[in-house]
């Protein structure tokens, strides 16, 4: 259990509203701490989901690139080879999305975590 200096904050809550009892002030502080932790957890989940979506997109891009390569029948390819190669490229895509170099996950996260952004009123809809 982490012990920090929340006592001054608790005293300031009591001082600002004398009608609050000590128990109510503690409950309010506890509720705000819990809500902050839940919000942090939700933001981490949202960013992880954005990274997964970027990985799926990168996987599809690399699959299209792989399919554009001419293959010869000199060395026959089995189903196991194709499955392994597909799994390998999926892992490449996950690794690429984890680095953040592409930036799609970050753009998605910024867009989804700020739902209050309003469209430009100067742009007319068709």
Buried (B, 14 or more C-beta within 10 A) or exposed (E): EEEEEEEEEBEEBBEEEEEBEEEEBBEBBEEEEEEEEEEEEEEEEBBEBBBBBBBBBBBEBBBEEEEEEEEEEEEEEEEEEEEEEEEEBBEBBBEBBEEEEBEBBBEBBEEEEEEEEEEEEEEEEE
